[in-house]
Amino acid sequence: MEDIAQQTPPHPLDPDYSQQRDTPASAAGPGRGMFLLVGLILAALFGAAIVYGIRDRSKHEEQLKTTTDAAAVPTVNTTYPSGGATSAEITLPGNVQAFIETPIYARTNGYLKKWYYDIGAHVKKGALLATIETPEVDQQLEQSKAELERIQANAALAGVTSDRWQALLAKHAVSQQEADQNKSNYIAAEAAVDSSRANVRRLEELQGYERILAPFDGTITARNTDIGDLIDAGTSNPRELFHLASMGTLRVFVAVPEVYADKIQNGEAATLTQDSRPGEVIAGKVVRNSSAINTSTRTLNVEVEVNNTTGRLLPGAYVFVHFKLPPGTHVVTIPSNALIFRSEGLQVGVVHGDRVELRRITIGHDFGSTVEVTSGVDTHDQIILDPSDSLTANTVVHPNLQAAKGAH
């Protein structure tokens, strides 16, 4: 108890308190207080370091997660559909033909005596193209004319005889039978005259075929005969002497696909271009169509008429015909690379905020780099360009808006 009393610290009111307080620290023991203070400081620093490390690591983990999540969201290029094509145009190949074109054959046999026009020559209707020597036809015509004179003489004699017998019948000098017989002979002789005269005219027509004439104004595009050639018009496969084409007006025939058949109307304008004269545009007009779809090609045969007085086009040329199509109603135009081809049908990806919606669409016309859409999207829908095969609905994306392309 005395030891405990001795270890009890003095009270501040104790007279010895001030003396004990002023006692040096070295007299209290070998630095125990200092060691305790240093230990507490080190422990506090260590604890603070641990707390700071844990917080810093947590912060870095959150930043890494945020960065990873952001990197996992794909960036897609987007654009807005443009309005319906106000000047839609289709370009189709066309075949140029002369407005009137015909081969010219001989109608009589003989030898070509002379030709007067060669290829490229412009001729008028009725112009003499060539002459044919037909000695056999000439001799037959002379013979037929002589035969006609003989038959006419016999018919005249039969007429006189019939008149005489009719006079004798009036005097009752001959019988009615004999008078009728002579009258019948006269009628038969007149018929023979008509037959012979028709044969003469036939041979004269054949003789007229010795002159090959142009049936209409045009250009000689082929000459397949020469002086001295044998002309045989009686064969099953006669040889063409000349080929004549009228080029003042040309016909251009175009096979229009069935999908555009109802868009091409008679009377509408069309333009023509050709590779041989790049940059030159030739005006034409739709004049008629076949009014039926070809079951083999599923096309409508359309005829475009072109004024060719300047000779800019040649029959047989290959040209491109441009047709203006009427604009559709409530349609938009989108790039072709926005289309998604899947088993669900034709689709496009539409971005709402940062999520994707797959929307089915209906195609009107395909213009190549762009397509006309009649339903499914509108001008305010932000569509995805070059969508990936793995794109699904509700996918989170970063839209990167591109400049909208104009209508086709």
C-alpha positions in Angstrom: 0.0 0.0 0.0 2.9 2.2 0.7 4.3 1.4 -2.8 1.0 2.4 -4.3 0.8 5.6 -2.4 4.3 6.4 -3.5 3.4 5.8 -7.2 0.3 8.1 -7.1 1.1 11.3 -8.9 1.1 14.4 -6.8 -1.9 16.6 -6.8 -1.4 20.1 -8.3 -2.2 21.6 -4.9 0.5 19.6 -3.3 3.4 21.8 -2.3 5.8 19.3 -3.9 4.0 19.4 -7.3 5.9 22.3 -8.7 9.1 20.8 -7.7 8.3 17.5 -9.3 7.1 19.2 -12.5 10.4 21.0 -12.9 12.3 17.8 -12.7 14.1 17.0 -16.0 12.6 14.3 -18.4 15.7 12.4 -18.2 15.0 11.8 -14.6 11.6 10.2 -15.4 13.0 7.2 -17.4 15.0 6.3 -20.6 12.9 8.1 -23.4 9.7 6.0 -23.2 7.4 9.0 -24.0 9.4 9.9 -27.1 9.3 6.4 -28.5 5.6 6.3 -27.9 5.0 9.5 -29.8 7.1 8.4 -32.8 5.3 5.1 -32.9 1.9 6.9 -33.0 3.1 9.2 -35.7 4.4 6.3 -37.8 1.2 4.3 -37.3 -0.9 7.3 -38.4 1.2 7.8 -41.5 1.1 4.1 -42.4 -2.7 4.1 -42.0 -3.1 7.2 -44.1 -0.9 5.6 -46.8 -3.0 2.5 -46.8 -6.2 4.5 -47.0 -4.8 6.7 -49.8 -3.6 3.6 -51.7 -6.9 1.9 -51.5 -8.8 5.0 -52.6 -6.3 5.6 -55.5 -6.6 2.1 -56.7 -10.4 2.2 -56.6 -10.3 5.4 -58.6 -8.0 3.9 -61.2 -10.2 0.8 -61.4 -13.3 3.0 -62.0 -11.5 5.0 -64.7 -10.3 1.8 -66.4 -13.8 0.4 -66.3 -15.2 3.6 -67.8 -12.5 3.7 -70.5 -13.1 0.0 -71.3 -16.8 0.5 -71.5 -16.4 3.5 -73.7 -14.0 1.6 -76.0 -16.4 -1.3 -76.3 -19.1 1.0 -77.8 -18.6 1.1 -81.6 -18.6 4.3 -83.6 -20.8 4.3 -86.7 -21.0 6.7 -89.6 -24.6 8.0 -90.1 -26.5 10.3 -92.4 -30.0 11.5 -93.0 -32.1 10.4 -96.0 -32.6 13.0 -98.7 -36.0 13.9 -100.2 -37.5 12.0 -103.1 -35.6 12.3 -106.4 -37.2 15.3 -108.2 -35.3 14.6 -111.4 -34.9 10.8 -111.4 -33.4 9.5 -114.6 -32.7 6.1 -116.0 -30.2 5.4 -118.8 -30.8 2.4 -121.1 -29.0 1.2 -124.3 -30.8 1.8 -127.5 -30.5 0.6 -131.1 -30.7 3.1 -133.9 -32.6 2.2 -137.1 -33.5 4.2 -140.2 -37.1 5.4 -140.3 -37.6 3.5 -143.6 -35.2 0.9 -144.7 -35.5 -1.7 -147.5 -33.4 -4.0 -149.7 -33.8 -3.6 -153.4 -34.1 -6.7 -155.6 -34.5 -7.3 -159.3 -37.9 -8.4 -160.7 -36.7 -9.7 -164.0 -33.9 -11.9 -165.3 -30.9 -10.7 -167.3 -27.5 -9.1 -166.8 -26.7 -5.9 -165.0 -25.9 -3.3 -167.7 -24.9 -0.4 -165.5 -25.2 1.0 -162.0 -25.4 4.8 -161.3 -25.1 5.2 -157.5 -22.7 3.7 -155.0 -22.8 3.5 -151.2 -23.2 6.8 -149.3 -25.1 8.4 -152.2 -28.2 10.4 -151.4 -31.0 9.7 -154.0 -34.4 11.0 -154.6 -37.6 8.9 -155.1 -37.7 7.5 -158.6 -34.0 8.0 -159.3 -32.5 5.4 -161.7 -30.1 3.2 -159.7 -29.2 0.6 -162.3 -30.3 -1.0 -165.6 -30.6 -4.6 -166.6 -30.3 -6.2 -170.0 -33.2 -8.6 -170.6 -33.0 -9.9 -174.2 -35.3 -12.8 -173.5 -38.0 -10.6 -172.2 -37.6 -8.2 -175.1 -38.0 -11.0 -177.6 -41.0 -12.4 -175.7 -42.6 -8.9 -175.8 -42.1 -8.6 -179.5 -43.6 -12.1 -180.0 -46.5 -11.2 -177.8 -47.2 -8.0 -179.7 -47.2 -9.9 -183.0 -49.5 -12.5 -181.5 -51.9 -9.7 -180.4 -52.0 -8.3 -183.9 -52.9 -11.8 -185.3 -55.6 -12.3 -182.7 -57.0 -8.9 -183.3 -57.3 -9.6 -187.0 -59.1 -12.8 -186.4 -61.4 -11.1 -184.0 -62.2 -8.4 -186.6 -63.0 -11.1 -189.2 -65.2 -12.9 -186.7 -67.0 -9.7 -186.1 -67.7 -9.1 -189.7 -68.9 -12.7 -190.2 -71.2 -12.4 -187.2 -72.7 -9.2 -188.6 -73.3 -10.9 -192.0 -75.0 -13.9 -190.5 -77.2 -11.6 -188.4 -78.3 -9.8 -191.6 -79.0 -13.1 -193.3 -81.0 -14.3 -190.3 -83.2 -11.2 -190.6 -84.1 -12.3 -194.2 -84.6 -15.9 -193.0 -81.8 -17.0 -195.3 -79.9 -18.9 -192.5 -80.9 -20.7 -189.4 -80.8 -19.2 -185.9 -78.3 -21.9 -184.9 -75.8 -20.8 -187.5 -76.2 -17.1 -186.7 -75.7 -17.8 -183.0 -72.6 -19.9 -183.7 -70.9 -17.1 -185.6 -71.8 -14.6 -182.9 -70.2 -16.9 -180.3 -67.1 -17.1 -182.4 -66.8 -13.4 -182.4 -67.2 -13.1 -178.6 -64.5 -15.8 -178.2 -62.2 -13.9 -180.5 -62.6 -10.7 -178.5 -61.8 -12.6 -175.3 -58.6 -13.9 -177.0 -57.7 -10.3 -177.8 -58.1 -9.3 -174.2 -55.9 -12.2 -173.1 -53.2 -11.4 -175.6 -53.3 -7.7 -174.7 -52.9 -8.6 -171.0 -49.8 -10.8 -171.8 -48.3 -7.8 -173.7 -48.8 -5.6 -170.7 -47.2 -8.2 -168.4 -44.1 -8.4 -170.6 -44.0 -4.6 -170.8 -44.0 -4.5 -166.9 -41.2 -7.0 -166.9 -39.3 -4.9 -169.4 -39.9 -1.9 -167.1 -38.1 -3.8 -164.3 -35.0 -3.4 -166.4 -34.8 0.0 -164.7 -34.1 -0.2 -161.0 -35.6 2.9 -159.3 -35.4 4.3 -155.8 -38.7 3.7 -154.0 -38.2 6.7 -151.7 -35.7 9.5 -150.8 -32.7 8.0 -148.9 -29.1 7.0 -148.8 -27.6 3.9 -150.5 -26.0 1.9 -147.6 -25.1 -1.2 -149.7 -24.4 -2.1 -153.3 -24.1 -5.8 -153.9 -23.9 -6.0 -157.7 -21.6 -4.9 -160.6 -21.7 -4.6 -164.3 -22.2 -8.0 -166.0 -23.6 -9.8 -163.0 -26.2 -12.4 -163.7 -29.6 -11.3 -162.4 -31.9 -14.3 -161.5 -35.1 -13.1 -160.0 -36.7 -16.6 -160.1 -34.7 -18.2 -157.3 -36.0 -18.7 -153.8 -33.1 -16.7 -152.3 -32.5 -13.8 -154.7 -29.5 -11.5 -154.3 -30.0 -8.0 -152.9 -28.8 -5.4 -155.4 -29.0 -2.3 -153.2 -29.9 -1.3 -149.7 -31.7 2.0 -149.2 -32.3 3.8 -145.9 -34.1 7.0 -145.1 -32.1 8.8 -142.5 -33.8 12.2 -142.1 -35.7 10.8 -139.2 -34.4 7.8 -137.1 -36.1 5.3 -134.9 -34.4 4.3 -131.6 -35.7 1.1 -130.0 -35.2 0.7 -126.3 -36.0 -2.3 -124.1 -37.4 -0.7 -120.9 -37.4 -3.0 -117.8 -40.9 -3.9 -116.5 -40.4 -1.9 -113.3 -40.2 1.3 -115.3 -42.8 0.4 -118.0 -45.6 2.5 -116.5 -43.3 5.5 -116.1 -42.5 5.9 -119.8 -45.4 7.7 -121.6 -45.8 8.5 -125.3 -45.1 12.1 -126.1 -42.5 12.5 -123.4 -39.0 13.9 -124.2 -35.9 11.7 -124.1 -32.2 12.5 -124.7 -29.5 10.5 -126.5 -25.8 10.3 -125.9 -23.1 8.1 -127.6 -19.6 7.2 -126.8 -18.3 8.4 -130.1 -19.3 12.0 -129.3 -19.0 12.5 -125.6 -20.7 15.5 -124.2 -23.2 15.9 -127.1 -26.8 15.5 -126.3 -29.4 14.7 -129.0 -33.1 15.4 -128.4 -35.7 12.8 -129.1 -39.4 12.0 -128.3 -41.2 8.8 -127.3 -43.6 8.2 -130.1 -45.0 4.7 -129.3 -44.4 1.4 -127.5 -45.4 -2.2 -127.9 -48.1 -2.0 -125.2 -47.0 -5.5 -124.1 -44.2 -6.9 -121.9 -41.9 -9.4 -123.6 -42.2 -12.6 -121.7 -38.6 -13.6 -122.4 -36.8 -10.4 -121.4 -39.5 -8.8 -119.1 -39.1 -5.5 -121.0 -41.3 -3.1 -122.9 -40.2 -2.2 -126.4 -40.2 1.6 -126.6 -39.6 3.6 -129.8 -38.0 7.1 -129.7 -38.1 9.3 -132.7 -35.1 11.5 -133.5 -34.7 14.3 -136.1 -31.5 13.5 -137.9 -31.4 16.1 -140.7 -27.9 17.0 -139.7 -26.8 13.4 -140.0 -25.4 13.2 -136.4 -26.6 9.7 -135.9 -26.1 6.6 -138.1 -28.5 3.6 -138.5 -27.2 0.7 -136.5 -25.4 2.9 -133.9 -25.3 2.0 -130.2 -26.6 4.9 -128.1 -27.7 5.5 -124.5 -31.2 6.8 -124.1 -32.0 8.9 -121.0 -35.6 9.0 -119.7 -36.8 11.4 -117.0 -38.9 9.6 -114.4 -41.7 11.3 -112.5 -40.9 11.8 -108.8 -42.6 9.4 -106.4 -44.8 10.6 -103.5 -43.6 10.2 -99.9 -40.3 8.7 -100.9 -36.7 9.4 -99.7 -33.3 8.5 -101.2 -30.6 6.8 -99.2 -27.1 5.5 -100.1 -26.9 1.9 -101.2 -24.3 1.2 -98.6 -26.9 1.6 -95.9 -28.8 -1.5 -96.9 -28.8 -4.6 -94.7 -29.6 -7.9 -96.5 -30.8 -10.5 -94.1 -33.4 -13.3 -93.9 -35.9 -10.9 -92.2 -35.9 -8.8 -95.4 -34.3 -5.6 -96.5 -33.4 -3.4 -93.5 -31.5 -0.3 -92.4 -30.1 0.7 -89.1 -31.6 3.8 -87.5 -30.0 5.5 -84.5 -32.2 6.8 -81.7 -30.0 8.6 -79.1 -27.3 6.1 -78.8 -29.2 2.9 -79.5 -29.8 1.1 -82.8 -33.2 0.2 -84.3 -33.4 -2.2 -87.3 -36.2 -1.1 -89.6 -37.6 -2.9 -92.6 -37.9 -0.8 -95.8 -39.4 -1.0 -99.3 -37.3 -0.1 -102.3 -38.9 1.9 -105.2 -36.1 2.3 -107.7 -32.4 1.4 -107.7 -30.2 4.2 -109.0 -26.9 2.3 -108.4 -25.1 4.4 -105.7 -28.5 5.4 -104.2 -31.9 3.8 -103.9 -35.4 5.2 -103.6 -37.2 4.1 -100.5 -41.0 4.2 -100.5 -41.6 3.1 -96.9 -39.7 2.5 -93.7 -37.7 5.6 -93.1 -38.2 9.4 -93.3 -35.9 12.4 -93.7 -35.5 12.8 -89.9 -34.2 9.3 -89.4 -30.5 9.0 -88.8 -29.4 5.9 -90.7 -26.2 3.9 -90.3 -23.7 3.7 -93.3 -21.8 0.5 -93.9 -23.5 -1.5 -91.1 -21.6 -4.5 -89.8 -22.9 -8.0 -90.1 -23.0 -8.2 -86.3 -25.2 -5.2 -85.9 -28.3 -6.0 -83.8 -31.2 -4.0 -82.4 -30.7 -2.0 -79.1 -26.9 -2.0 -79.7 -25.3 1.0 -78.1 -23.3 3.0 -80.6 -21.5 6.4 -81.0 -23.1 8.1 -84.1 -20.7 10.0 -86.3 -22.9 12.1 -88.6 -21.7 12.5 -92.2 -22.8 15.0 -94.8 -26.0 14.0 -96.4 -25.8 13.0 -100.1 -28.2 14.7 -102.5 -30.9 13.0 -104.4 -30.0 11.0 -107.4 
